[in-house]
Amino acid sequence: MVKPSRRSVTVIPLGGVTEIGKNMTVIEYGDDIIVIDAGVKFPGEELLGIDLVIPDITYLVQNLAKIRGIFLTHGHEDHIGGLPFVLRQIQVPVYGTRLTLGLVKNKLTEHGLLKDTQLHEILPDETVSAGCFHLEFFRVNHSVPDGIGIAIRTPAGLIVHSGDFKLDQTPVDEKVLEFSKLSRYGDEGVLLFLCDSTNVERPGFTPSEKTVGDTFQSVFAQTKNRIIIATFASNVHRIQQVINTAAEFNRKVAVVGRSMVNVADVSQQLGYLVVPKGMLIEPEEVDRLPDDKVVIITTGSQGEPMAALTRMSTNNHRQIAIRPGDTVIISATPIPGNEKLVARTIDNLFRLGADVIYKDLANVHVSGHAAQQEIKLMLNLLRPRFVLPFHGEYRHQAAFAKLAAQMGIPEANVFRCNIGDRVEINHAQGRVAGRVEAGAVMVDGIGIGDVGNIVLRDRYHLAQDGIVIAVVTIDKENGIVLAGPDLVSRGFVFVREAGDLLGEAKARVREALNRTCSGKTTEWSVLKNVIRECLNEFFYEKTQRRPIVLPIIMEI
């Protein structure tokens, strides 16, 4: 690995590039490191049985003495969800805005880590020193309140991290992005801009969150039955608009779903969610009120199997049952990979007689990420020498490079990074100078990192072709087969319907064992390989499938 120059600042994305999720960025200069965000990614269908995916923080563990703190840009899971797993390995101070820390406290309490963690609230206009770094913060608009970007003064120059952002001129909380600070940073000179690239392929501007409120107004005015609205639990501004509209139309509001209840409680306590007195009701009270006096806010906008709306759509929710005539608004766009789950939920809701309104039919969702014109405005304000797009896949990086070129930034100055790349930058040059150990760590139940590619391969193999267990009893002294082989099949063939196939398989195994055992071979490894090879060859010949073959040998 190339030794970093003392005059250069090093930026290492440990997540959040060439992917959407598990955002984590390391900034290092000399003997000081700061970390921006610590997120999770939710597994795709190929990660069978996996609950969460978190960044590999081997590099941080190896350099623990250098770490001055973790700075959080906002309270979404892909930015804070990995904290409980990270803080088990590195106990360092955590900085965030008031709402972000409120959500973090809930998470750390669940994991029993709260009392051992130093949490520091970021105030809007304060400066925080962390080793050689001096950090300022600027307010941004996003789909969760209290989001910030970070300006980091380093000995090598000024780095600006956008956080997740959009330019909303009419935000629900009336707090617009702080353009004056961005302009000041641009005049000062920005060495590197780390920019949200999620919507870089979308032309124009991302609509204001308030446009969704206009749709809610229209639906509430026309609906006489119950209204059920599913959205992201963290979208406090969306929840606020539902509450505002419900108050206008004299409806009570029930909040359903564990994560939704948690976020609503924290947001209310901290003053980010304003609810008129007496408006909130418990889910058990819904059936006691007329249908035209009720609104239900729920989780499940992504079709998650255990989420509240999904269970309602299959008549499995213990408190809320879908009735014919209910209006269900899915106020979200499916995350890539969730399209089938969402479509299935919508289908099930229609089958139960609900009227479902979703993104294809009405303006019930807007993104929290900047489109092309907003990114251009940020580039004009900051005028950075180098840019590192994050929060996007490789295609987003490629699109960003073309967009930046339109703004006069050479494509060579736009880093297309992979996870673990060491990007070294000073005013003279920027380059990728080697890599650190990085990647993905899988969380399965209480196990962290104990499921790797081999286990996933076996799970995939089991899911595709099933398993056949072959049990054989042999004489310990002379290796003669005393009983078996007995074959047990799961996920491969049904025993009653495949008796001839399994009977022939047993005969093949018995012949192979008799040939092997005639030399009085009693080595288990040899016998297991004989069984495995015999059955693999036979089953593929007969079925064109390769189940996992698990030989079990018992000695007497």
Helices and strands as residue ranges (DSSP letters): E 9-15, E 24-29, E 32-36, E 52-55, H 58-62, G 64-66, E 67-71, H 77-80, H 83-86, E 94-96, H 98-110, G 114-116, E 119-121, E 128-130, E 133-139, E 148-154, E 157-161, H 179-188, E 190-196, H 210-222, E 227-230, H 236-248, E 252-256, H 258-269, E 280-281, G 283-288, G 291-293, E 294-298, H 308-313, E 327-330, H 339-351, E 355-357, H 372-382, E 386-390, H 394-406, G 411-413, E 421-425, E 430-435, E 440-444, E 447-448, H 453-465, E 467-474, E 481-490, G 495-497, H 499-517, H 524-543, E 548-555
